[in-house]
Amino acid sequence: GQVDIIVFPGFTGCFFQQLSCPDNRSLRSLIKKADSREYIEQVKDLSQNYKIVICPGSYWHKEKNNIYHESCLIINGEVQLKQRQIYLARWERELGFSRGTKIKLKKIKDWNIVLIISTDIFYPQVSRMAVLRGADIVLSPVGFIGENNRTLQISGMWQEVQQNQFFAVEAGFNGFLGERNFWGESIIYAPLEMTGKENGFLTRTKGQQSLIIAELDNEKRRKAISKFDVLSQLNREFYQQMKMFGGK
């Protein structure tokens, strides 16, 4: 069955928080007062008016004394899936963030959906875990600190899509949080043989601040996999023994 999905850029919830309390001028003070509840409530309200799956980008979530970089899926006013970023960027480590541990999956109609957040796109084991769980599509809210480097971003998710043969939707945040500037392109990826120029891109923003849309055909993807099944060669037992995949 058809599913309509919208993915907000990474850090949208953090930006919302910054707008609602403009006194927090530094990244550190924003994180100290991290509270995603109001933002999530707003997106829940929005989702009740439209029959779509919403990934609200990402936000900072406080639990006890820990702060996580988190994302979720919201459907009909309810949070259906929560995912925490597993690997931290250097700036996140310096600011005392905590890590998630597992990749979770949500089945909606015929689609198995997984969320991979920001830094995790550069860790192949995260995408591999997603595909071993059965992911058809990865939703990826992202945002990066440092020099704007499109090649760096593509070196993450582009190769993961080719090596794992899922669809991926990346939504990039461009703007300031506190004193730090973030950048990121929005790109929709598919296995090479499914894209017009066989380059792995269905559509991308190329630096333009615009909405990008693509129709993803899961049947077509399965046919492409049957011709060239990368994953059939995997040693699944090896992965099952790894802690991250639920092993010892």
Backbone as JSON, one array per atom type, in Angstrom:
{
  "sequence": "GQVDIIVFPGFTGCFFQQLSCPDNRSLRSLIKKADSREYIEQVKDLSQNYKIVICPGSYWHKEKNNIYHESCLIINGEVQLKQRQIYLARWERELGFSRGTKIKLKKIKDWNIVLIISTDIFYPQVSRMAVLRGADIVLSPVGFIGENNRTLQISGMWQEVQQNQFFAVEAGFNGFLGERNFWGESIIYAPLEMTGKENGFLTRTKGQQSLIIAELDNEKRRKAISKFDVLSQLNREFYQQMKMFGGK",
  "N": [[0.82, -1.2, 0.0], [0.27, 2.35, -0.43], [2.27, 4.87, 1.09], [2.47, 8.05, 2.49], [5.11, 10.13, 3.24], [6.75, 12.59, 5.17], [9.79, 14.25, 5.75], [11.36, 16.19, 8.07], [14.1, 18.54, 8.33], [17.24, 17.64, 9.98], [17.77, 18.54, 13.43], [15.59, 20.28, 13.58], [13.82, 20.42, 15.74], [15.49, 21.42, 17.71], [16.05, 23.92, 16.71], [13.52, 25.04, 16.79], [13.2, 25.15, 19.56], [15.18, 27.02, 20.12], [14.1, 29.3, 18.91], [11.9, 29.67, 20.53], [12.99, 30.33, 22.95], [14.8, 32.83, 22.98], [16.84, 33.83, 24.6], [18.84, 32.02, 25.08], [21.88, 32.02, 24.03], [24.12, 30.56, 23.42], [25.32, 27.38, 22.19], [25.78, 25.55, 24.17], [24.17, 26.51, 26.3], [21.66, 26.22, 25.19], [21.49, 23.43, 24.98], [21.62, 22.74, 27.64], [19.14, 23.51, 28.52], [17.53, 21.8, 27.17], [14.5, 20.71, 25.82], [12.16, 18.87, 24.38], [9.45, 18.58, 24.33], [7.35, 20.48, 23.79], [7.73, 21.04, 21.08], [7.32, 18.46, 19.9], [4.64, 18.08, 20.57], [3.45, 20.05, 18.98], [3.97, 19.02, 16.42], [2.56, 16.64, 16.57], [-0.07, 17.65, 16.66], [-0.18, 18.77, 14.1], [0.03, 16.44, 12.57], [-2.41, 15.25, 12.91], [-4.08, 16.51, 11.21], [-3.43, 15.73, 8.68], [-3.11, 12.91, 6.53], [-0.49, 11.59, 6.83], [2.8, 10.21, 7.32], [4.95, 11.56, 9.63], [8.27, 12.49, 10.02], [9.76, 14.31, 12.39], [12.2, 15.6, 11.93], [15.1, 16.1, 13.89], [15.84, 16.28, 17.45], [16.75, 17.42, 20.76], [16.73, 15.31, 23.51], [16.02, 15.0, 26.89], [16.75, 12.76, 29.46], [16.55, 11.71, 32.69], [19.76, 12.3, 33.81], [20.84, 12.39, 31.33], [21.49, 13.43, 27.95], [20.14, 13.07, 24.77], [20.5, 12.84, 21.2], [17.83, 12.74, 19.17], [15.21, 11.19, 17.18], [11.96, 10.64, 15.65], [8.92, 8.92, 14.6], [5.82, 10.24, 13.7], [2.43, 9.6, 13.7], [-0.92, 10.18, 12.94], [-1.2, 11.83, 15.26], [0.25, 10.5, 17.19], [3.29, 9.34, 18.71], [5.13, 6.93, 17.13], [7.5, 5.61, 16.83], [10.7, 5.74, 18.25], [14.0, 6.93, 17.94], [17.39, 6.94, 18.85], [20.43, 8.72, 18.28], [23.37, 6.88, 17.64], [26.19, 6.99, 17.39], [28.46, 9.56, 18.27], [29.27, 12.9, 17.22], [32.37, 14.78, 17.42], [31.92, 17.31, 18.69], [29.55, 16.78, 20.0], [30.3, 14.86, 21.84], [32.04, 16.41, 23.37], [30.24, 18.12, 24.55], [28.9, 16.48, 26.21], [26.93, 14.56, 25.46], [24.81, 11.6, 25.45], [24.78, 8.2, 24.19], [22.64, 6.37, 21.94], [21.67, 2.87, 21.61], [20.53, 0.89, 19.98], [19.13, 0.02, 16.75], [15.9, 0.68, 15.66], [12.83, -0.54, 14.16], [9.97, 0.23, 12.18], [6.98, -1.02, 10.9], [4.95, 0.04, 8.35], [2.11, -0.28, 6.62], [3.18, -1.78, 3.7], [5.79, -1.17, 4.14], [8.97, -1.2, 5.64], [10.35, 0.82, 7.96], [13.14, 2.76, 8.96], [15.03, 4.89, 11.13], [17.89, 6.86, 10.74], [20.23, 8.83, 12.24], [21.91, 11.81, 11.51], [25.21, 11.88, 12.44], [25.4, 9.1, 12.43], [25.19, 8.21, 9.82], [27.69, 7.92, 8.82], [28.72, 5.6, 9.8], [29.08, 2.45, 8.86], [28.13, 0.12, 10.09], [25.73, 0.8, 11.28], [23.85, 1.23, 9.22], [23.99, -1.31, 8.14], [22.94, -2.81, 10.21], [20.35, -1.84, 10.1], [19.43, -2.83, 7.62], [19.63, -5.56, 8.04], [17.65, -5.84, 9.86], [15.58, -5.58, 8.2], [14.99, -3.25, 6.75], [13.33, -1.2, 4.36], [13.3, 1.39, 3.7], [15.18, 4.22, 4.67], [14.99, 6.91, 6.82], [16.48, 9.99, 7.22], [17.32, 12.49, 9.16], [19.56, 15.15, 9.06], [22.49, 17.14, 9.94], [25.39, 19.08, 9.83], [28.42, 20.2, 11.38], [30.98, 22.59, 10.71], [33.1, 23.03, 7.79], [31.24, 23.53, 4.81], [30.71, 20.74, 3.02], [29.9, 18.97, 0.48], [30.7, 16.58, -0.64], [31.61, 15.11, 1.5], [29.2, 14.57, 2.87], [27.86, 12.93, 0.98], [29.56, 10.8, 0.97], [28.72, 9.36, 3.08], [25.73, 8.4, 3.24], [25.21, 7.75, 0.52], [26.89, 5.58, -0.28], [26.0, 3.71, 1.55], [23.4, 3.18, 0.75], [23.9, 1.95, -1.71], [25.33, -0.31, -0.9], [23.54, -1.63, 0.69], [21.07, -1.56, -0.48], [18.63, -0.21, 0.08], [16.04, 2.37, 0.04], [16.75, 5.84, 0.69], [16.05, 8.8, 2.5], [17.3, 11.86, 2.97], [17.32, 14.68, 5.02], [18.48, 17.84, 5.21], [19.73, 20.2, 7.59], [20.13, 23.7, 7.59], [21.57, 26.34, 9.09], [21.86, 28.37, 12.1], [22.63, 27.19, 15.38], [22.71, 28.39, 18.5], [25.96, 29.64, 18.65], [26.97, 28.17, 16.6], [27.33, 27.14, 13.22], [25.38, 25.18, 11.05], [25.17, 22.79, 8.37], [23.74, 21.07, 5.51], [22.72, 18.95, 2.88], [19.62, 18.15, 1.21], [18.59, 15.02, 0.11], [17.37, 12.4, -1.97], [17.88, 9.03, -2.2], [18.48, 6.05, -4.19], [18.98, 2.56, -5.1], [21.51, 2.14, -7.63], [20.62, 1.12, -10.23], [18.03, 1.94, -10.31], [17.87, 4.61, -10.74], [17.63, 7.42, -12.92], [20.05, 8.4, -14.25], [21.66, 6.43, -13.45], [23.12, 7.03, -11.15], [22.54, 6.89, -8.52], [21.06, 8.91, -7.31], [17.82, 10.09, -6.76], [16.63, 12.55, -6.46], [17.8, 15.83, -5.52], [18.73, 18.69, -3.46], [20.85, 20.34, -4.11], [22.06, 22.58, -2.87], [20.04, 24.45, -3.0], [17.4, 26.01, -1.2], [14.99, 24.2, -0.97], [11.97, 22.21, -1.2], [12.1, 18.73, -1.67], [10.84, 16.05, -3.65], [9.94, 12.66, -4.21], [8.74, 9.69, -5.83], [8.63, 6.54, -4.46], [9.17, 3.26, -5.39], [8.57, 0.23, -4.2], [8.32, -2.32, -5.24], [9.71, -2.2, -7.61], [12.23, -1.77, -6.57], [12.67, -4.22, -5.3], [12.79, -5.88, -7.51], [15.12, -4.94, -8.71], [16.94, -5.73, -6.76], [16.71, -8.5, -6.97], [18.03, -8.99, -9.32], [20.61, -8.3, -8.72], [21.81, -9.15, -5.97], [23.2, -7.92, -3.32], [23.19, -8.49, -0.62], [22.87, -11.19, -0.3], [25.23, -12.48, 0.01], [26.06, -12.1, 2.57], [27.47, -12.81, 5.79], [25.46, -13.66, 8.04], [25.42, -14.78, 10.58], [27.79, -13.93, 11.71], [27.26, -11.19, 12.12], [25.19, -11.4, 13.96], [26.5, -12.14, 16.24], [27.7, -9.87, 17.13], [27.7, -7.29, 19.55], [26.19, -4.97, 19.12], [24.24, -5.88, 17.43], [22.62, -7.31, 18.98], [23.95, -9.45, 20.0], [26.35, -11.11, 22.21]],
  "CA": [[0.0, 0.0, 0.0], [1.01, 3.61, -0.53], [2.47, 5.63, 2.33], [3.03, 9.39, 2.27], [6.04, 10.44, 4.33], [7.5, 13.85, 5.1], [10.94, 14.25, 6.66], [11.88, 17.52, 8.37], [15.57, 18.52, 8.48], [17.85, 17.4, 11.28], [17.85, 19.67, 14.37], [14.44, 21.2, 13.51], [13.31, 20.59, 17.1], [16.45, 22.28, 18.45], [15.85, 25.27, 16.16], [12.23, 25.46, 17.37], [13.5, 25.48, 20.96], [15.96, 28.26, 20.11], [13.17, 30.39, 18.58], [10.96, 29.91, 21.63], [13.69, 30.98, 24.09], [15.93, 33.51, 22.33], [17.9, 34.22, 25.54], [19.92, 31.03, 25.04], [22.67, 32.44, 22.87], [25.19, 29.61, 23.1], [24.9, 26.0, 21.98], [25.81, 24.88, 25.49], [23.0, 26.91, 27.11], [20.5, 25.59, 24.54], [21.48, 22.01, 25.34], [21.33, 22.67, 29.08], [17.68, 23.66, 28.71], [16.88, 20.97, 26.14], [13.17, 20.2, 26.13], [11.56, 18.66, 23.07], [8.03, 18.24, 24.47], [6.46, 21.43, 23.11], [7.89, 20.82, 19.64], [6.66, 17.2, 19.53], [3.19, 18.31, 20.66], [3.05, 20.82, 17.78], [3.99, 18.12, 15.25], [1.43, 15.72, 16.77], [-1.27, 18.38, 16.21], [-0.08, 18.86, 12.64], [-0.17, 15.12, 11.95], [-3.83, 14.86, 12.97], [-4.79, 17.17, 10.1], [-3.0, 15.17, 7.39], [-2.88, 11.46, 6.6], [0.89, 11.33, 6.42], [3.78, 9.85, 8.35], [5.88, 12.7, 9.79], [9.5, 12.43, 10.81], [9.89, 15.74, 12.71], [13.62, 15.95, 11.99], [15.67, 15.6, 15.15], [15.71, 17.19, 18.6], [17.5, 16.94, 21.94], [15.82, 14.74, 24.51], [16.64, 14.81, 28.21], [16.19, 11.68, 30.29], [17.38, 11.72, 33.9], [20.85, 13.27, 33.59], [21.4, 12.16, 30.0], [20.9, 14.14, 26.8], [20.27, 12.28, 23.54], [20.04, 13.39, 19.93], [16.77, 11.76, 18.94], [14.2, 11.44, 16.17], [10.82, 9.74, 15.84], [7.86, 8.96, 13.59], [4.54, 10.64, 14.28], [1.32, 9.23, 12.81], [-2.23, 10.44, 13.57], [-1.11, 12.43, 16.6], [0.96, 9.65, 18.16], [4.68, 8.95, 18.44], [5.09, 5.49, 16.85], [8.85, 5.02, 16.84], [11.73, 6.68, 18.7], [15.35, 6.45, 17.63], [18.47, 7.79, 19.34], [21.71, 8.64, 17.56], [24.21, 5.87, 18.3], [27.57, 7.48, 17.43], [28.48, 11.01, 18.5], [30.31, 13.75, 16.63], [33.28, 15.27, 18.47], [31.3, 18.4, 19.45], [28.53, 16.2, 20.89], [31.03, 14.24, 22.96], [32.56, 17.49, 24.23], [29.12, 18.72, 25.28], [28.38, 15.5, 27.18], [25.78, 13.77, 25.0], [24.81, 10.15, 25.63], [24.53, 7.47, 22.94], [21.66, 5.29, 21.85], [22.35, 1.58, 21.45], [19.93, -0.03, 19.01], [18.32, 0.53, 15.64], [14.54, 0.13, 15.73], [12.15, -0.56, 12.87], [8.5, 0.32, 12.23], [6.33, -1.45, 9.65], [3.75, 0.8, 8.02], [1.62, -0.95, 5.4], [4.19, -2.75, 3.21], [7.11, -0.56, 4.24], [9.74, -1.26, 6.88], [10.99, 2.14, 8.05], [14.17, 2.92, 9.99], [15.59, 6.25, 11.23], [19.34, 6.94, 11.0], [20.36, 10.26, 12.54], [23.12, 12.62, 11.4], [26.55, 11.26, 12.46], [25.32, 7.65, 12.2], [25.28, 7.85, 8.39], [29.1, 7.63, 8.5], [29.1, 4.33, 10.44], [28.42, 1.42, 8.04], [27.46, -0.91, 10.89], [24.37, 1.23, 11.61], [23.03, 0.91, 8.05], [23.94, -2.77, 8.0], [21.97, -3.28, 11.2], [19.02, -1.48, 9.6], [19.01, -3.74, 6.55], [19.44, -6.9, 8.62], [16.33, -5.8, 10.51], [14.56, -5.63, 7.13], [14.62, -1.9, 6.29], [13.11, -0.87, 2.94], [13.58, 2.82, 3.54], [15.83, 4.88, 5.81], [14.74, 8.36, 6.91], [17.72, 10.45, 7.85], [17.47, 13.93, 9.41], [21.0, 15.38, 9.27], [23.04, 18.48, 10.01], [26.81, 18.91, 10.11], [29.16, 21.4, 11.79], [32.27, 22.66, 10.01], [33.06, 23.54, 6.42], [30.22, 22.91, 3.96], [31.43, 19.8, 2.16], [28.88, 18.04, -0.03], [31.32, 15.27, -0.89], [31.62, 14.42, 2.8], [27.86, 14.05, 3.15], [27.56, 11.83, 0.06], [30.4, 9.64, 1.33], [27.99, 8.6, 4.08], [24.53, 7.65, 2.88], [25.2, 7.24, -0.86], [27.46, 4.23, -0.36], [25.18, 2.78, 2.34], [22.27, 2.79, -0.1], [24.37, 0.99, -2.72], [25.78, -1.55, -0.26], [22.44, -2.28, 1.41], [19.94, -1.61, -1.41], [17.37, 0.38, 0.53], [15.86, 3.78, -0.28], [17.06, 6.72, 1.82], [15.64, 10.2, 2.39], [18.11, 12.69, 3.87], [16.83, 16.06, 5.09], [19.59, 18.58, 5.8], [19.49, 21.47, 8.29], [21.06, 24.79, 7.3], [21.26, 27.48, 9.96], [22.65, 28.48, 13.34], [22.15, 26.84, 16.71], [23.69, 29.13, 19.31], [27.0, 30.29, 17.84], [27.52, 27.22, 15.62], [26.64, 27.06, 11.93], [25.17, 23.82, 10.56], [24.82, 22.69, 6.95], [23.37, 19.73, 5.06], [21.89, 18.92, 1.67], [18.53, 17.17, 1.23], [18.82, 14.11, -1.02], [16.67, 11.11, -1.96], [18.76, 8.04, -2.85], [17.96, 4.72, -4.51], [20.02, 1.74, -5.75], [21.95, 2.71, -8.92], [19.85, 0.74, -11.42], [16.69, 2.54, -10.23], [17.94, 6.06, -10.95], [17.72, 7.76, -14.34], [21.43, 8.47, -14.75], [22.38, 5.36, -12.75], [24.09, 7.66, -10.25], [22.11, 6.69, -7.13], [20.26, 10.03, -6.81], [16.5, 10.31, -7.37], [16.53, 14.01, -6.5], [18.6, 16.47, -4.46], [18.53, 20.14, -3.45], [22.03, 21.01, -4.71], [22.31, 23.9, -2.27], [18.84, 25.31, -3.01], [16.55, 25.8, -0.01], [13.68, 23.84, -1.52], [11.4, 20.92, -0.84], [12.29, 17.75, -2.73], [9.8, 15.01, -3.61], [10.13, 11.54, -5.14], [7.87, 8.53, -5.59], [9.49, 5.37, -4.26], [8.46, 2.05, -5.79], [9.24, -0.87, -3.5], [8.34, -3.5, -6.13], [10.82, -1.95, -8.54], [13.46, -1.97, -5.79], [12.85, -5.67, -5.09], [13.23, -6.46, -8.8], [16.53, -4.56, -8.86], [17.71, -6.58, -5.84], [16.73, -9.89, -7.45], [19.04, -9.07, -10.39], [21.95, -8.13, -8.15], [21.54, -9.17, -4.54], [24.42, -7.71, -2.56], [23.07, -9.0, 0.74], [22.82, -12.66, -0.25], [26.58, -12.98, 0.36], [26.4, -11.71, 3.95], [27.59, -13.79, 6.87], [24.52, -13.13, 9.04], [25.79, -15.27, 11.91], [28.86, -13.04, 12.2], [26.63, -9.97, 12.63], [24.38, -11.72, 15.14], [27.37, -12.28, 17.42], [28.16, -8.55, 17.56], [26.88, -6.71, 20.63], [25.27, -3.99, 18.55], [23.17, -6.59, 16.74], [21.9, -8.12, 19.95], [24.78, -10.58, 20.46], [26.97, -10.97, 23.55]],
  "C": [[0.86, 1.26, 0.0], [1.11, 4.29, 0.83], [3.06, 6.99, 1.96], [3.86, 9.77, 3.49], [6.65, 11.82, 4.11], [8.6, 13.81, 6.15], [11.41, 15.7, 6.84], [13.4, 17.43, 8.52], [16.02, 18.15, 9.89], [17.83, 18.68, 12.11], [16.68, 20.65, 14.3], [13.88, 21.47, 14.91], [14.19, 21.49, 17.94], [16.28, 23.73, 18.01], [14.55, 25.87, 16.72], [12.43, 25.92, 18.81], [14.24, 26.82, 21.05], [15.05, 29.46, 19.83], [12.26, 30.71, 19.76], [11.65, 30.43, 22.89], [14.96, 31.65, 23.59], [17.06, 33.94, 23.27], [19.09, 33.26, 25.48], [20.8, 31.29, 23.82], [23.77, 31.46, 22.51], [24.61, 28.21, 22.95], [24.81, 25.28, 23.33], [24.56, 25.24, 26.32], [21.71, 26.33, 26.52], [20.36, 24.14, 24.98], [21.11, 21.83, 26.81], [19.83, 22.71, 29.34], [16.9, 22.82, 27.71], [15.53, 20.45, 26.63], [12.4, 20.09, 24.82], [10.04, 18.55, 23.13], [7.1, 19.17, 23.69], [6.52, 21.23, 21.59], [7.14, 19.57, 19.18], [5.14, 17.35, 19.58], [2.67, 19.06, 19.43], [2.98, 19.91, 16.55], [2.85, 17.09, 15.36], [0.13, 16.37, 16.28], [-1.31, 18.45, 14.69], [-0.45, 17.53, 11.99], [-1.63, 14.67, 11.99], [-4.64, 15.47, 11.83], [-4.47, 16.56, 8.74], [-2.76, 13.67, 7.55], [-1.48, 11.14, 6.09], [1.71, 10.9, 7.63], [4.76, 11.02, 8.44], [7.09, 12.27, 10.6], [9.85, 13.89, 11.11], [11.33, 16.24, 12.72], [14.2, 15.37, 13.26], [15.61, 16.7, 16.21], [16.56, 16.62, 19.73], [16.51, 16.49, 23.0], [16.56, 14.47, 25.8], [15.95, 13.66, 28.92], [17.1, 11.48, 31.48], [18.51, 12.73, 33.68], [21.48, 13.15, 32.21], [20.7, 13.01, 28.95], [21.19, 13.33, 25.55], [19.87, 13.13, 22.34], [19.08, 12.35, 19.38], [15.89, 12.17, 17.76], [13.04, 10.48, 16.42], [9.94, 9.76, 14.6], [6.57, 9.33, 14.3], [3.44, 10.37, 13.26], [0.02, 9.46, 13.58], [-2.11, 10.93, 15.02], [-0.39, 11.59, 17.64], [2.39, 9.38, 17.73], [4.71, 7.43, 18.31], [6.45, 4.82, 16.94], [9.81, 6.1, 17.33], [13.09, 6.09, 18.4], [16.37, 7.45, 18.15], [19.71, 7.62, 18.47], [22.67, 7.76, 18.35], [25.66, 6.35, 18.43], [27.57, 9.01, 17.48], [29.58, 11.7, 17.71], [31.18, 14.29, 17.77], [32.61, 16.35, 19.32], [30.23, 17.87, 20.4], [29.18, 15.52, 22.09], [31.51, 15.31, 23.94], [31.46, 18.13, 25.08], [28.36, 17.69, 26.13], [27.14, 14.73, 26.77], [25.94, 12.29, 25.33], [24.4, 9.48, 24.32], [23.33, 6.54, 23.07], [22.4, 3.98, 21.63], [21.81, 0.75, 20.31], [19.23, 0.71, 17.89], [16.95, -0.15, 15.73], [13.86, 0.26, 14.37], [10.64, -0.47, 13.08], [7.93, -0.09, 10.89], [5.05, -0.63, 9.47], [3.28, 0.35, 6.64], [2.71, -1.92, 4.94], [5.62, -2.25, 3.41], [7.72, -0.76, 5.62], [10.6, 0.0, 6.95], [11.96, 2.19, 9.23], [14.64, 4.37, 9.97], [17.08, 6.15, 11.52], [19.68, 8.43, 11.09], [21.79, 10.76, 12.33], [24.42, 11.83, 11.37], [26.51, 9.77, 12.11], [25.4, 7.26, 10.73], [26.71, 7.48, 8.01], [29.59, 6.32, 9.11], [28.37, 3.19, 9.74], [27.66, 0.38, 8.86], [26.02, -0.52, 11.25], [23.43, 0.9, 10.45], [22.91, -0.6, 7.85], [22.95, -3.36, 9.0], [20.54, -3.01, 10.72], [18.54, -2.48, 8.55], [18.83, -5.16, 7.06], [18.12, -6.98, 9.4], [15.21, -5.84, 9.47], [14.16, -4.29, 6.56], [14.44, -1.82, 4.78], [13.51, 0.57, 2.68], [14.17, 3.38, 4.84], [15.49, 6.37, 5.73], [15.85, 8.96, 7.76], [17.75, 11.98, 7.99], [18.92, 14.21, 9.78], [21.31, 16.86, 9.41], [24.48, 18.35, 10.47], [27.45, 20.26, 10.47], [30.48, 21.4, 11.01], [32.07, 23.15, 8.59], [32.02, 22.78, 5.6], [30.89, 22.04, 2.9], [30.47, 18.73, 1.67], [29.43, 16.64, -0.26], [31.34, 14.44, 0.39], [30.26, 13.79, 3.07], [27.55, 12.84, 2.27], [28.37, 10.59, 0.4], [29.74, 8.8, 2.42], [26.88, 7.78, 3.46], [24.55, 7.08, 1.46], [25.73, 5.81, -0.9], [26.64, 3.23, 0.47], [23.98, 2.29, 1.55], [22.72, 1.75, -1.12], [24.76, -0.34, -2.09], [24.65, -2.32, 0.39], [21.12, -2.3, 0.65], [18.6, -1.21, -0.81], [17.22, 1.78, -0.07], [16.31, 4.6, 0.93], [16.62, 8.15, 1.5], [16.41, 10.99, 3.44], [17.56, 14.12, 3.84], [17.84, 16.89, 5.89], [19.19, 19.91, 6.4], [20.56, 22.48, 7.9], [20.69, 25.99, 8.16], [22.13, 27.45, 11.21], [21.89, 27.89, 14.52], [23.17, 27.45, 17.67], [24.67, 29.81, 18.37], [27.52, 29.4, 16.71], [26.66, 27.14, 14.37], [26.56, 25.6, 11.47], [24.82, 23.86, 9.07], [24.4, 21.25, 6.64], [22.49, 19.83, 3.83], [20.74, 17.94, 1.89], [18.59, 16.35, -0.05], [17.94, 12.88, -0.86], [17.47, 10.14, -2.82], [17.99, 6.76, -3.17], [19.12, 3.89, -5.07], [20.27, 2.23, -7.19], [21.01, 2.42, -10.08], [18.43, 1.31, -11.41], [16.69, 4.03, -10.52], [18.24, 6.35, -12.42], [19.12, 7.74, -14.92], [22.3, 7.38, -14.15], [23.47, 5.93, -11.83], [23.68, 7.55, -8.78], [21.27, 7.82, -6.54], [18.9, 10.06, -7.52], [16.25, 11.81, -7.5], [17.36, 14.59, -5.36], [18.45, 17.98, -4.56], [19.67, 20.91, -4.11], [22.21, 22.43, -4.18], [21.12, 24.84, -2.3], [18.0, 24.99, -1.77], [15.15, 25.41, -0.5], [13.25, 22.47, -1.04], [11.7, 19.95, -1.98], [11.31, 16.59, -2.54], [10.19, 13.9, -4.59], [9.13, 10.45, -4.8], [8.76, 7.3, -5.53], [8.67, 4.11, -4.5], [9.18, 0.83, -5.21], [9.32, -2.13, -4.36], [9.53, -3.4, -7.08], [12.16, -2.2, -7.83], [13.73, -3.47, -5.59], [13.31, -6.36, -6.37], [14.71, -6.17, -9.03], [17.41, -5.45, -7.98], [17.8, -8.0, -6.38], [17.75, -10.07, -8.58], [20.45, -9.04, -9.82], [21.82, -8.02, -6.64], [22.83, -9.13, -3.73], [24.37, -8.47, -1.24], [23.06, -10.52, 0.84], [24.16, -13.25, 0.17], [26.94, -12.73, 1.83], [26.52, -12.9, 4.89], [26.73, -13.28, 8.04], [24.88, -13.57, 10.45], [26.85, -14.38, 12.55], [28.24, -11.78, 12.83], [25.85, -10.25, 13.91], [25.22, -11.83, 16.41], [27.83, -10.92, 17.95], [27.16, -7.94, 18.55], [25.78, -5.79, 20.07], [24.05, -4.64, 17.89], [22.43, -7.53, 17.68], [22.67, -9.33, 20.44], [25.39, -10.29, 21.82], [28.0, -9.84, 23.55]]
}
